[in-house]
Amino acid sequence: MAGDLMHPRYPLPPAPPTHHRARATIRLGKRRRFDARVEVTSGGLLAIGGLVSSILLSTAVLVRVAVREGGKAHNQH
C-alpha cells in the first residue's frame, strides 16, 4: 500500500515550460522611442547561451589567427 503512493499507476503529465519575460524601452529625444519585448522558455535561454558562447569562442580563434598571421601578410609585397 505504501508502494502505491510512491509509484502511481498513472504518471503525472509533465509540467508546462516556465516562460521568462523581459521588456525594454529606449527613448531618443522627444519623438523617438524603441520598445522591445521578449518571451523565452528555460530551454530557449540555454540554447541562446550556447549560441552566444560558440560565437564568442569562434571570434576569439579568428582574432588569434589574424594577429598571428598579420605579421606575415605585411611582409609580403
mmJSON file of the N, C-alpha and C atoms, coordinates in Angstrom:
{"data_MODEL":{"atom_site":{
"group_PDB":["ATOM","ATOM","ATOM","ATOM","ATOM","ATOM","ATOM","ATOM","ATOM","ATOM","ATOM","ATOM","ATOM","ATOM","ATOM","ATOM","ATOM","ATOM","ATOM","ATOM","ATOM","ATOM","ATOM","ATOM","ATOM","ATOM","ATOM","ATOM","ATOM","ATOM","ATOM","ATOM","ATOM","ATOM","ATOM","ATOM","ATOM","ATOM","ATOM","ATOM","ATOM","ATOM","ATOM","ATOM","ATOM","ATOM","ATOM","ATOM","ATOM","ATOM","ATOM","ATOM","ATOM","ATOM","ATOM","ATOM","ATOM","ATOM","ATOM","ATOM","ATOM","ATOM","ATOM","ATOM","ATOM","ATOM","ATOM","ATOM","ATOM","ATOM","ATOM","ATOM","ATOM","ATOM","ATOM","ATOM","ATOM","ATOM","ATOM","ATOM","ATOM","ATOM","ATOM","ATOM","ATOM","ATOM","ATOM","ATOM","ATOM","ATOM","ATOM","ATOM","ATOM","ATOM","ATOM","ATOM","ATOM","ATOM","ATOM","ATOM","ATOM","ATOM","ATOM","ATOM","ATOM","ATOM","ATOM","ATOM","ATOM","ATOM","ATOM","ATOM","ATOM","ATOM","ATOM","ATOM","ATOM","ATOM","ATOM","ATOM","ATOM","ATOM","ATOM","ATOM","ATOM","ATOM","ATOM","ATOM","ATOM","ATOM","ATOM","ATOM","ATOM","ATOM","ATOM","ATOM","ATOM","ATOM","ATOM","ATOM","ATOM","ATOM","ATOM","ATOM","ATOM","ATOM","ATOM","ATOM","ATOM","ATOM","ATOM","ATOM","ATOM","ATOM","ATOM","ATOM","ATOM","ATOM","ATOM","ATOM","ATOM","ATOM","ATOM","ATOM","ATOM","ATOM","ATOM","ATOM","ATOM","ATOM","ATOM","ATOM","ATOM","ATOM","ATOM","ATOM","ATOM","ATOM","ATOM","ATOM","ATOM","ATOM","ATOM","ATOM","ATOM","ATOM","ATOM","ATOM","ATOM","ATOM","ATOM","ATOM","ATOM","ATOM","ATOM","ATOM","ATOM","ATOM","ATOM","ATOM","ATOM","ATOM","ATOM","ATOM","ATOM","ATOM","ATOM","ATOM","ATOM","ATOM","ATOM","ATOM","ATOM","ATOM","ATOM","ATOM","ATOM","ATOM","ATOM","ATOM","ATOM","ATOM","ATOM","ATOM","ATOM","ATOM","ATOM","ATOM","ATOM","ATOM","ATOM"],
"id":[1,2,3,4,5,6,7,8,9,10,11,12,13,14,15,16,17,18,19,20,21,22,23,24,25,26,27,28,29,30,31,32,33,34,35,36,37,38,39,40,41,42,43,44,45,46,47,48,49,50,51,52,53,54,55,56,57,58,59,60,61,62,63,64,65,66,67,68,69,70,71,72,73,74,75,76,77,78,79,80,81,82,83,84,85,86,87,88,89,90,91,92,93,94,95,96,97,98,99,100,101,102,103,104,105,106,107,108,109,110,111,112,113,114,115,116,117,118,119,120,121,122,123,124,125,126,127,128,129,130,131,132,133,134,135,136,137,138,139,140,141,142,143,144,145,146,147,148,149,150,151,152,153,154,155,156,157,158,159,160,161,162,163,164,165,166,167,168,169,170,171,172,173,174,175,176,177,178,179,180,181,182,183,184,185,186,187,188,189,190,191,192,193,194,195,196,197,198,199,200,201,202,203,204,205,206,207,208,209,210,211,212,213,214,215,216,217,218,219,220,221,222,223,224,225,226,227,228,229,230,231],
"type_symbol":["N","C","C","N","C","C","N","C","C","N","C","C","N","C","C","N","C","C","N","C","C","N","C","C","N","C","C","N","C","C","N","C","C","N","C","C","N","C","C","N","C","C","N","C","C","N","C","C","N","C","C","N","C","C","N","C","C","N","C","C","N","C","C","N","C","C","N","C","C","N","C","C","N","C","C","N","C","C","N","C","C","N","C","C","N","C","C","N","C","C","N","C","C","N","C","C","N","C","C","N","C","C","N","C","C","N","C","C","N","C","C","N","C","C","N","C","C","N","C","C","N","C","C","N","C","C","N","C","C","N","C","C","N","C","C","N","C","C","N","C","C","N","C","C","N","C","C","N","C","C","N","C","C","N","C","C","N","C","C","N","C","C","N","C","C","N","C","C","N","C","C","N","C","C","N","C","C","N","C","C","N","C","C","N","C","C","N","C","C","N","C","C","N","C","C","N","C","C","N","C","C","N","C","C","N","C","C","N","C","C","N","C","C","N","C","C","N","C","C","N","C","C","N","C","C","N","C","C","N","C","C"],
"label_atom_id":["N","CA","C","N","CA","C","N","CA","C","N","CA","C","N","CA","C","N","CA","C","N","CA","C","N","CA","C","N","CA","C","N","CA","C","N","CA","C","N","CA","C","N","CA","C","N","CA","C","N","CA","C","N","CA","C","N","CA","C","N","CA","C","N","CA","C","N","CA","C","N","CA","C","N","CA","C","N","CA","C","N","CA","C","N","CA","C","N","CA","C","N","CA","C","N","CA","C","N","CA","C","N","CA","C","N","CA","C","N","CA","C","N","CA","C","N","CA","C","N","CA","C","N","CA","C","N","CA","C","N","CA","C","N","CA","C","N","CA","C","N","CA","C","N","CA","C","N","CA","C","N","CA","C","N","CA","C","N","CA","C","N","CA","C","N","CA","C","N","CA","C","N","CA","C","N","CA","C","N","CA","C","N","CA","C","N","CA","C","N","CA","C","N","CA","C","N","CA","C","N","CA","C","N","CA","C","N","CA","C","N","CA","C","N","CA","C","N","CA","C","N","CA","C","N","CA","C","N","CA","C","N","CA","C","N","CA","C","N","CA","C","N","CA","C","N","CA","C","N","CA","C","N","CA","C","N","CA","C","N","CA","C","N","CA","C","N","CA","C"],
"label_alt_id":[null,null,null,null,null,null,null,null,null,null,null,null,null,null,null,null,null,null,null,null,null,null,null,null,null,null,null,null,null,null,null,null,null,null,null,null,null,null,null,null,null,null,null,null,null,null,null,null,null,null,null,null,null,null,null,null,null,null,null,null,null,null,null,null,null,null,null,null,null,null,null,null,null,null,null,null,null,null,null,null,null,null,null,null,null,null,null,null,null,null,null,null,null,null,null,null,null,null,null,null,null,null,null,null,null,null,null,null,null,null,null,null,null,null,null,null,null,null,null,null,null,null,null,null,null,null,null,null,null,null,null,null,null,null,null,null,null,null,null,null,null,null,null,null,null,null,null,null,null,null,null,null,null,null,null,null,null,null,null,null,null,null,null,null,null,null,null,null,null,null,null,null,null,null,null,null,null,null,null,null,null,null,null,null,null,null,null,null,null,null,null,null,null,null,null,null,null,null,null,null,null,null,null,null,null,null,null,null,null,null,null,null,null,null,null,null,null,null,null,null,null,null,null,null,null,null,null,null,null,null,null],
"label_comp_id":["MET","MET","MET","ALA","ALA","ALA","GLY","GLY","GLY","ASP","ASP","ASP","LEU","LEU","LEU","MET","MET","MET","HIS","HIS","HIS","PRO","PRO","PRO","ARG","ARG","ARG","TYR","TYR","TYR","PRO","PRO","PRO","LEU","LEU","LEU","PRO","PRO","PRO","PRO","PRO","PRO","ALA","ALA","ALA","PRO","PRO","PRO","PRO","PRO","PRO","THR","THR","THR","HIS","HIS","HIS","HIS","HIS","HIS","ARG","ARG","ARG","ALA","ALA","ALA","ARG","ARG","ARG","ALA","ALA","ALA","THR","THR","THR","ILE","ILE","ILE","ARG","ARG","ARG","LEU","LEU","LEU","GLY","GLY","GLY","LYS","LYS","LYS","ARG","ARG","ARG","ARG","ARG","ARG","ARG","ARG","ARG","PHE","PHE","PHE","ASP","ASP","ASP","ALA","ALA","ALA","ARG","ARG","ARG","VAL","VAL","VAL","GLU","GLU","GLU","VAL","VAL","VAL","THR","THR","THR","SER","SER","SER","GLY","GLY","GLY","GLY","GLY","GLY","LEU","LEU","LEU","LEU","LEU","LEU","ALA","ALA","ALA","ILE","ILE","ILE","GLY","GLY","GLY","GLY","GLY","GLY","LEU","LEU","LEU","VAL","VAL","VAL","SER","SER","SER","SER","SER","SER","ILE","ILE","ILE","LEU","LEU","LEU","LEU","LEU","LEU","SER","SER","SER","THR","THR","THR","ALA","ALA","ALA","VAL","VAL","VAL","LEU","LEU","LEU","VAL","VAL","VAL","ARG","ARG","ARG","VAL","VAL","VAL","ALA","ALA","ALA","VAL","VAL","VAL","ARG","ARG","ARG","GLU","GLU","GLU","GLY","GLY","GLY","GLY","GLY","GLY","LYS","LYS","LYS","ALA","ALA","ALA","HIS","HIS","HIS","ASN","ASN","ASN","GLN","GLN","GLN","HIS","HIS","HIS"],
"label_asym_id":["A","A","A","A","A","A","A","A","A","A","A","A","A","A","A","A","A","A","A","A","A","A","A","A","A","A","A","A","A","A","A","A","A","A","A","A","A","A","A","A","A","A","A","A","A","A","A","A","A","A","A","A","A","A","A","A","A","A","A","A","A","A","A","A","A","A","A","A","A","A","A","A","A","A","A","A","A","A","A","A","A","A","A","A","A","A","A","A","A","A","A","A","A","A","A","A","A","A","A","A","A","A","A","A","A","A","A","A","A","A","A","A","A","A","A","A","A","A","A","A","A","A","A","A","A","A","A","A","A","A","A","A","A","A","A","A","A","A","A","A","A","A","A","A","A","A","A","A","A","A","A","A","A","A","A","A","A","A","A","A","A","A","A","A","A","A","A","A","A","A","A","A","A","A","A","A","A","A","A","A","A","A","A","A","A","A","A","A","A","A","A","A","A","A","A","A","A","A","A","A","A","A","A","A","A","A","A","A","A","A","A","A","A","A","A","A","A","A","A","A","A","A","A","A","A","A","A","A","A","A","A"],
"label_entity_id":["1","1","1","1","1","1","1","1","1","1","1","1","1","1","1","1","1","1","1","1","1","1","1","1","1","1","1","1","1","1","1","1","1","1","1","1","1","1","1","1","1","1","1","1","1","1","1","1","1","1","1","1","1","1","1","1","1","1","1","1","1","1","1","1","1","1","1","1","1","1","1","1","1","1","1","1","1","1","1","1","1","1","1","1","1","1","1","1","1","1","1","1","1","1","1","1","1","1","1","1","1","1","1","1","1","1","1","1","1","1","1","1","1","1","1","1","1","1","1","1","1","1","1","1","1","1","1","1","1","1","1","1","1","1","1","1","1","1","1","1","1","1","1","1","1","1","1","1","1","1","1","1","1","1","1","1","1","1","1","1","1","1","1","1","1","1","1","1","1","1","1","1","1","1","1","1","1","1","1","1","1","1","1","1","1","1","1","1","1","1","1","1","1","1","1","1","1","1","1","1","1","1","1","1","1","1","1","1","1","1","1","1","1","1","1","1","1","1","1","1","1","1","1","1","1","1","1","1","1","1","1"],
"label_seq_id":[1,1,1,2,2,2,3,3,3,4,4,4,5,5,5,6,6,6,7,7,7,8,8,8,9,9,9,10,10,10,11,11,11,12,12,12,13,13,13,14,14,14,15,15,15,16,16,16,17,17,17,18,18,18,19,19,19,20,20,20,21,21,21,22,22,22,23,23,23,24,24,24,25,25,25,26,26,26,27,27,27,28,28,28,29,29,29,30,30,30,31,31,31,32,32,32,33,33,33,34,34,34,35,35,35,36,36,36,37,37,37,38,38,38,39,39,39,40,40,40,41,41,41,42,42,42,43,43,43,44,44,44,45,45,45,46,46,46,47,47,47,48,48,48,49,49,49,50,50,50,51,51,51,52,52,52,53,53,53,54,54,54,55,55,55,56,56,56,57,57,57,58,58,58,59,59,59,60,60,60,61,61,61,62,62,62,63,63,63,64,64,64,65,65,65,66,66,66,67,67,67,68,68,68,69,69,69,70,70,70,71,71,71,72,72,72,73,73,73,74,74,74,75,75,75,76,76,76,77,77,77],
"pdbx_PDB_ins_code":[null,null,null,null,null,null,null,null,null,null,null,null,null,null,null,null,null,null,null,null,null,null,null,null,null,null,null,null,null,null,null,null,null,null,null,null,null,null,null,null,null,null,null,null,null,null,null,null,null,null,null,null,null,null,null,null,null,null,null,null,null,null,null,null,null,null,null,null,null,null,null,null,null,null,null,null,null,null,null,null,null,null,null,null,null,null,null,null,null,null,null,null,null,null,null,null,null,null,null,null,null,null,null,null,null,null,null,null,null,null,null,null,null,null,null,null,null,null,null,null,null,null,null,null,null,null,null,null,null,null,null,null,null,null,null,null,null,null,null,null,null,null,null,null,null,null,null,null,null,null,null,null,null,null,null,null,null,null,null,null,null,null,null,null,null,null,null,null,null,null,null,null,null,null,null,null,null,null,null,null,null,null,null,null,null,null,null,null,null,null,null,null,null,null,null,null,null,null,null,null,null,null,null,null,null,null,null,null,null,null,null,null,null,null,null,null,null,null,null,null,null,null,null,null,null,null,null,null,null,null,null],
"Cartn_x":[0.812,0.0,0.87,1.93,2.822,3.525,3.803,4.436,3.55,2.224,1.31,1.431,1.76,1.896,3.176,4.211,5.485,5.508,4.801,4.784,3.336,2.805,1.402,1.195,0.027,-0.306,-0.324,-0.801,-0.853,0.082,1.171,2.124,1.514,1.989,1.512,2.037,1.255,1.751,2.884,3.768,4.875,4.359,5.076,4.697,4.946,4.119,4.357,5.658,6.324,7.596,7.387,8.373,8.344,8.768,8.012,8.336,8.966,10.043,10.722,10.399,10.028,9.636,10.509,10.794,11.552,11.007,11.134,10.687,11.662,11.982,12.902,12.385,12.611,12.246,13.442,13.737,14.824,14.223,14.496,13.997,15.167,14.998,15.984,15.287,15.54,14.886,13.423,12.627,11.223,10.322,10.75,9.85,10.208,11.404,11.839,11.778,11.168,11.096,11.116,11.912,12.008,11.569,10.591,10.107,10.49,10.94,11.29,10.717,10.156,9.643,10.113,10.398,10.824,10.215,9.864,9.373,10.074,10.734,11.533,11.423,11.523,11.494,12.906,13.005,14.318,15.182,14.588,15.336,15.825,15.003,15.413,16.585,16.57,17.699,18.976,18.854,20.016,20.549,19.649,20.068,20.734,20.174,20.755,22.149,22.291,23.603,24.623,24.203,25.108,25.527,24.587,24.91,25.861,25.587,26.447,27.851,27.958,29.292,30.056,29.374,30.081,30.52,29.715,30.116,31.337,31.326,32.459,33.731,33.602,34.784,35.334,34.461,34.948,35.563,35.023,35.596,36.986,37.152,38.468,39.492,39.091,40.003,40.361,39.373,39.643,40.575,40.385,41.263,42.671,42.799,44.14,44.874,44.183,44.808,45.155,44.267,44.536,45.735,45.875,47.012,48.299,48.234,49.423,49.861,48.916,49.229,49.409,49.06,49.14,50.544,51.509,52.894,53.414,53.005,53.437,52.827,51.593,50.912,51.526,51.984,52.552,53.943,54.659,55.997,56.006,54.906,54.847,54.388,55.121,54.745,54.321],
"Cartn_y":[-1.178,0.0,1.262,1.272,2.427,2.557,1.439,1.476,2.125,2.04,2.668,4.188,4.743,6.193,6.675,5.871,6.264,6.089,5.099,4.811,4.794,5.943,5.95,5.117,4.563,3.731,4.579,5.799,6.707,7.884,7.985,9.073,10.439,11.434,12.801,13.343,14.187,14.782,15.755,15.963,16.898,18.315,19.056,20.447,21.305,22.304,23.193,23.975,24.354,25.074,26.45,26.864,28.182,29.22,30.308,31.379,32.55,33.071,34.246,35.403,36.528,37.692,38.894,39.708,40.941,42.018,43.253,44.384,45.529,46.23,47.363,48.485,49.71,50.893,51.828,52.288,53.245,54.501,55.641,56.915,57.734,58.267,59.147,60.467,61.446,62.738,62.68,63.593,63.677,62.799,62.51,61.83,60.381,59.963,58.603,57.703,56.553,55.568,54.173,53.292,51.906,51.002,50.163,49.203,47.8,46.995,45.602,44.709,43.601,42.599,41.231,40.376,39.018,38.054,36.888,35.81,34.533,33.869,32.693,31.674,30.397,29.334,29.095,28.276,27.95,27.233,26.366,25.685,26.662,27.67,28.703,29.513,29.821,30.537,29.712,28.426,27.547,27.533,27.475,27.489,28.814,29.924,31.241,31.333,30.847,30.846,30.031,28.883,28.059,28.759,29.414,30.139,31.3,32.074,33.219,32.751,31.701,31.224,30.687,30.001,29.497,30.644,31.694,32.868,33.538,33.705,34.349,33.514,32.204,31.343,31.361,31.314,31.32,32.676,33.764,35.083,35.173,34.624,34.643,33.878,32.763,31.976,32.76,33.392,34.168,35.342,36.023,37.144,36.652,35.536,34.996,34.638,34.008,33.638,34.889,35.88,37.11,37.848,37.89,38.565,37.796,36.497,35.671,35.749,35.717,35.751,37.172,38.177,39.563,40.011,39.602,39.987,39.395,38.195,37.545,38.225,38.672,39.284,40.637,41.396,42.718,42.621,41.546,41.398,40.975,40.461,40.026,41.189,41.47,42.582,42.065],
"Cartn_z":[0.0,0.0,0.0,0.782,0.79,-0.551,-1.222,-2.534,-3.579,-3.42,-4.368,-4.323,-3.174,-3.081,-3.744,-3.701,-4.278,-5.794,-6.321,-7.755,-8.218,-8.62,-9.029,-10.29,-10.405,-11.559,-12.827,-12.708,-13.859,-13.58,-14.311,-14.028,-14.34,-13.631,-13.829,-15.158,-15.823,-17.076,-16.777,-17.745,-17.494,-17.286,-16.473,-16.189,-17.424,-17.644,-18.789,-18.583,-19.673,-19.521,-18.884,-18.124,-17.499,-18.528,-18.612,-19.55,-18.804,-19.369,-18.824,-19.757,-19.183,-19.979,-19.622,-20.63,-20.414,-21.351,-20.921,-21.73,-21.53,-22.614,-22.544,-23.434,-23.015,-23.786,-23.842,-25.043,-25.243,-25.862,-25.258,-25.781,-26.305,-27.507,-28.118,-28.427,-27.617,-27.807,-27.379,-27.946,-27.566,-28.422,-29.655,-30.581,-30.877,-30.56,-30.901,-29.676,-29.877,-28.794,-29.407,-28.846,-29.291,-28.147,-28.42,-27.435,-27.878,-26.937,-27.229,-26.14,-26.554,-25.61,-26.058,-25.087,-25.408,-24.395,-24.868,-24.008,-24.452,-23.514,-23.846,-22.717,-23.066,-22.059,-21.522,-20.498,-19.934,-20.96,-21.735,-22.801,-23.854,-24.151,-25.095,-24.572,-23.275,-22.674,-22.756,-22.549,-22.657,-24.088,-25.061,-26.459,-26.832,-26.361,-26.634,-26.016,-24.792,-24.137,-24.905,-25.429,-26.234,-27.514,-28.177,-29.405,-29.137,-28.101,-27.789,-27.427,-26.625,-26.238,-27.441,-28.365,-29.55,-30.447,-30.556,-31.353,-30.731,-29.409,-28.752,-28.872,-28.73,-28.859,-30.276,-31.276,-32.659,-33.004,-32.469,-32.706,-32.102,-30.913,-30.267,-31.104,-31.674,-32.512,-33.771,-34.405,-35.618,-35.336,-34.22,-33.87,-33.618,-32.94,-32.658,-33.942,-34.864,-36.14,-36.934,-36.945,-37.687,-37.124,-35.81,-35.197,-35.471,-35.383,-35.614,-37.081,-37.987,-39.413,-39.929,-39.146,-39.592,-39.92,-39.126,-39.387,-40.685,-41.024,-42.261,-43.483,-43.373,-44.51,-44.849,-43.864,-44.117,-44.737,-44.519,-45.057,-46.51,-47.016,-48.415,-49.284,-50.367,-51.252,-52.581],
"occupancy":[1.0,1.0,1.0,1.0,1.0,1.0,1.0,1.0,1.0,1.0,1.0,1.0,1.0,1.0,1.0,1.0,1.0,1.0,1.0,1.0,1.0,1.0,1.0,1.0,1.0,1.0,1.0,1.0,1.0,1.0,1.0,1.0,1.0,1.0,1.0,1.0,1.0,1.0,1.0,1.0,1.0,1.0,1.0,1.0,1.0,1.0,1.0,1.0,1.0,1.0,1.0,1.0,1.0,1.0,1.0,1.0,1.0,1.0,1.0,1.0,1.0,1.0,1.0,1.0,1.0,1.0,1.0,1.0,1.0,1.0,1.0,1.0,1.0,1.0,1.0,1.0,1.0,1.0,1.0,1.0,1.0,1.0,1.0,1.0,1.0,1.0,1.0,1.0,1.0,1.0,1.0,1.0,1.0,1.0,1.0,1.0,1.0,1.0,1.0,1.0,1.0,1.0,1.0,1.0,1.0,1.0,1.0,1.0,1.0,1.0,1.0,1.0,1.0,1.0,1.0,1.0,1.0,1.0,1.0,1.0,1.0,1.0,1.0,1.0,1.0,1.0,1.0,1.0,1.0,1.0,1.0,1.0,1.0,1.0,1.0,1.0,1.0,1.0,1.0,1.0,1.0,1.0,1.0,1.0,1.0,1.0,1.0,1.0,1.0,1.0,1.0,1.0,1.0,1.0,1.0,1.0,1.0,1.0,1.0,1.0,1.0,1.0,1.0,1.0,1.0,1.0,1.0,1.0,1.0,1.0,1.0,1.0,1.0,1.0,1.0,1.0,1.0,1.0,1.0,1.0,1.0,1.0,1.0,1.0,1.0,1.0,1.0,1.0,1.0,1.0,1.0,1.0,1.0,1.0,1.0,1.0,1.0,1.0,1.0,1.0,1.0,1.0,1.0,1.0,1.0,1.0,1.0,1.0,1.0,1.0,1.0,1.0,1.0,1.0,1.0,1.0,1.0,1.0,1.0,1.0,1.0,1.0,1.0,1.0,1.0,1.0,1.0,1.0,1.0,1.0,1.0],
"B_iso_or_equiv":[0.0,0.0,0.0,0.0,0.0,0.0,0.0,0.0,0.0,0.0,0.0,0.0,0.0,0.0,0.0,0.0,0.0,0.0,0.0,0.0,0.0,0.0,0.0,0.0,0.0,0.0,0.0,0.0,0.0,0.0,0.0,0.0,0.0,0.0,0.0,0.0,0.0,0.0,0.0,0.0,0.0,0.0,0.0,0.0,0.0,0.0,0.0,0.0,0.0,0.0,0.0,0.0,0.0,0.0,0.0,0.0,0.0,0.0,0.0,0.0,0.0,0.0,0.0,0.0,0.0,0.0,0.0,0.0,0.0,0.0,0.0,0.0,0.0,0.0,0.0,0.0,0.0,0.0,0.0,0.0,0.0,0.0,0.0,0.0,0.0,0.0,0.0,0.0,0.0,0.0,0.0,0.0,0.0,0.0,0.0,0.0,0.0,0.0,0.0,0.0,0.0,0.0,0.0,0.0,0.0,0.0,0.0,0.0,0.0,0.0,0.0,0.0,0.0,0.0,0.0,0.0,0.0,0.0,0.0,0.0,0.0,0.0,0.0,0.0,0.0,0.0,0.0,0.0,0.0,0.0,0.0,0.0,0.0,0.0,0.0,0.0,0.0,0.0,0.0,0.0,0.0,0.0,0.0,0.0,0.0,0.0,0.0,0.0,0.0,0.0,0.0,0.0,0.0,0.0,0.0,0.0,0.0,0.0,0.0,0.0,0.0,0.0,0.0,0.0,0.0,0.0,0.0,0.0,0.0,0.0,0.0,0.0,0.0,0.0,0.0,0.0,0.0,0.0,0.0,0.0,0.0,0.0,0.0,0.0,0.0,0.0,0.0,0.0,0.0,0.0,0.0,0.0,0.0,0.0,0.0,0.0,0.0,0.0,0.0,0.0,0.0,0.0,0.0,0.0,0.0,0.0,0.0,0.0,0.0,0.0,0.0,0.0,0.0,0.0,0.0,0.0,0.0,0.0,0.0,0.0,0.0,0.0,0.0,0.0,0.0,0.0,0.0,0.0,0.0,0.0,0.0],
"pdbx_formal_charge":[null,null,null,null,null,null,null,null,null,null,null,null,null,null,null,null,null,null,null,null,null,null,null,null,null,null,null,null,null,null,null,null,null,null,null,null,null,null,null,null,null,null,null,null,null,null,null,null,null,null,null,null,null,null,null,null,null,null,null,null,null,null,null,null,null,null,null,null,null,null,null,null,null,null,null,null,null,null,null,null,null,null,null,null,null,null,null,null,null,null,null,null,null,null,null,null,null,null,null,null,null,null,null,null,null,null,null,null,null,null,null,null,null,null,null,null,null,null,null,null,null,null,null,null,null,null,null,null,null,null,null,null,null,null,null,null,null,null,null,null,null,null,null,null,null,null,null,null,null,null,null,null,null,null,null,null,null,null,null,null,null,null,null,null,null,null,null,null,null,null,null,null,null,null,null,null,null,null,null,null,null,null,null,null,null,null,null,null,null,null,null,null,null,null,null,null,null,null,null,null,null,null,null,null,null,null,null,null,null,null,null,null,null,null,null,null,null,null,null,null,null,null,null,null,null,null,null,null,null,null,null],
"auth_seq_id":[1,1,1,2,2,2,3,3,3,4,4,4,5,5,5,6,6,6,7,7,7,8,8,8,9,9,9,10,10,10,11,11,11,12,12,12,13,13,13,14,14,14,15,15,15,16,16,16,17,17,17,18,18,18,19,19,19,20,20,20,21,21,21,22,22,22,23,23,23,24,24,24,25,25,25,26,26,26,27,27,27,28,28,28,29,29,29,30,30,30,31,31,31,32,32,32,33,33,33,34,34,34,35,35,35,36,36,36,37,37,37,38,38,38,39,39,39,40,40,40,41,41,41,42,42,42,43,43,43,44,44,44,45,45,45,46,46,46,47,47,47,48,48,48,49,49,49,50,50,50,51,51,51,52,52,52,53,53,53,54,54,54,55,55,55,56,56,56,57,57,57,58,58,58,59,59,59,60,60,60,61,61,61,62,62,62,63,63,63,64,64,64,65,65,65,66,66,66,67,67,67,68,68,68,69,69,69,70,70,70,71,71,71,72,72,72,73,73,73,74,74,74,75,75,75,76,76,76,77,77,77],
"auth_comp_id":["MET","MET","MET","ALA","ALA","ALA","GLY","GLY","GLY","ASP","ASP","ASP","LEU","LEU","LEU","MET","MET","MET","HIS","HIS","HIS","PRO","PRO","PRO","ARG","ARG","ARG","TYR","TYR","TYR","PRO","PRO","PRO","LEU","LEU","LEU","PRO","PRO","PRO","PRO","PRO","PRO","ALA","ALA","ALA","PRO","PRO","PRO","PRO","PRO","PRO","THR","THR","THR","HIS","HIS","HIS","HIS","HIS","HIS","ARG","ARG","ARG","ALA","ALA","ALA","ARG","ARG","ARG","ALA","ALA","ALA","THR","THR","THR","ILE","ILE","ILE","ARG","ARG","ARG","LEU","LEU","LEU","GLY","GLY","GLY","LYS","LYS","LYS","ARG","ARG","ARG","ARG","ARG","ARG","ARG","ARG","ARG","PHE","PHE","PHE","ASP","ASP","ASP","ALA","ALA","ALA","ARG","ARG","ARG","VAL","VAL","VAL","GLU","GLU","GLU","VAL","VAL","VAL","THR","THR","THR","SER","SER","SER","GLY","GLY","GLY","GLY","GLY","GLY","LEU","LEU","LEU","LEU","LEU","LEU","ALA","ALA","ALA","ILE","ILE","ILE","GLY","GLY","GLY","GLY","GLY","GLY","LEU","LEU","LEU","VAL","VAL","VAL","SER","SER","SER","SER","SER","SER","ILE","ILE","ILE","LEU","LEU","LEU","LEU","LEU","LEU","SER","SER","SER","THR","THR","THR","ALA","ALA","ALA","VAL","VAL","VAL","LEU","LEU","LEU","VAL","VAL","VAL","ARG","ARG","ARG","VAL","VAL","VAL","ALA","ALA","ALA","VAL","VAL","VAL","ARG","ARG","ARG","GLU","GLU","GLU","GLY","GLY","GLY","GLY","GLY","GLY","LYS","LYS","LYS","ALA","ALA","ALA","HIS","HIS","HIS","ASN","ASN","ASN","GLN","GLN","GLN","HIS","HIS","HIS"],
"auth_asym_id":["A","A","A","A","A","A","A","A","A","A","A","A","A","A","A","A","A","A","A","A","A","A","A","A","A","A","A","A","A","A","A","A","A","A","A","A","A","A","A","A","A","A","A","A","A","A","A","A","A","A","A","A","A","A","A","A","A","A","A","A","A","A","A","A","A","A","A","A","A","A","A","A","A","A","A","A","A","A","A","A","A","A","A","A","A","A","A","A","A","A","A","A","A","A","A","A","A","A","A","A","A","A","A","A","A","A","A","A","A","A","A","A","A","A","A","A","A","A","A","A","A","A","A","A","A","A","A","A","A","A","A","A","A","A","A","A","A","A","A","A","A","A","A","A","A","A","A","A","A","A","A","A","A","A","A","A","A","A","A","A","A","A","A","A","A","A","A","A","A","A","A","A","A","A","A","A","A","A","A","A","A","A","A","A","A","A","A","A","A","A","A","A","A","A","A","A","A","A","A","A","A","A","A","A","A","A","A","A","A","A","A","A","A","A","A","A","A","A","A","A","A","A","A","A","A","A","A","A","A","A","A"],
"auth_atom_id":["N","CA","C","N","CA","C","N","CA","C","N","CA","C","N","CA","C","N","CA","C","N","CA","C","N","CA","C","N","CA","C","N","CA","C","N","CA","C","N","CA","C","N","CA","C","N","CA","C","N","CA","C","N","CA","C","N","CA","C","N","CA","C","N","CA","C","N","CA","C","N","CA","C","N","CA","C","N","CA","C","N","CA","C","N","CA","C","N","CA","C","N","CA","C","N","CA","C","N","CA","C","N","CA","C","N","CA","C","N","CA","C","N","CA","C","N","CA","C","N","CA","C","N","CA","C","N","CA","C","N","CA","C","N","CA","C","N","CA","C","N","CA","C","N","CA","C","N","CA","C","N","CA","C","N","CA","C","N","CA","C","N","CA","C","N","CA","C","N","CA","C","N","CA","C","N","CA","C","N","CA","C","N","CA","C","N","CA","C","N","CA","C","N","CA","C","N","CA","C","N","CA","C","N","CA","C","N","CA","C","N","CA","C","N","CA","C","N","CA","C","N","CA","C","N","CA","C","N","CA","C","N","CA","C","N","CA","C","N","CA","C","N","CA","C","N","CA","C","N","CA","C","N","CA","C","N","CA","C","N","CA","C","N","CA","C","N","CA","C"],
"pdbx_PDB_model_num":[1,1,1,1,1,1,1,1,1,1,1,1,1,1,1,1,1,1,1,1,1,1,1,1,1,1,1,1,1,1,1,1,1,1,1,1,1,1,1,1,1,1,1,1,1,1,1,1,1,1,1,1,1,1,1,1,1,1,1,1,1,1,1,1,1,1,1,1,1,1,1,1,1,1,1,1,1,1,1,1,1,1,1,1,1,1,1,1,1,1,1,1,1,1,1,1,1,1,1,1,1,1,1,1,1,1,1,1,1,1,1,1,1,1,1,1,1,1,1,1,1,1,1,1,1,1,1,1,1,1,1,1,1,1,1,1,1,1,1,1,1,1,1,1,1,1,1,1,1,1,1,1,1,1,1,1,1,1,1,1,1,1,1,1,1,1,1,1,1,1,1,1,1,1,1,1,1,1,1,1,1,1,1,1,1,1,1,1,1,1,1,1,1,1,1,1,1,1,1,1,1,1,1,1,1,1,1,1,1,1,1,1,1,1,1,1,1,1,1,1,1,1,1,1,1,1,1,1,1,1,1]
}}}
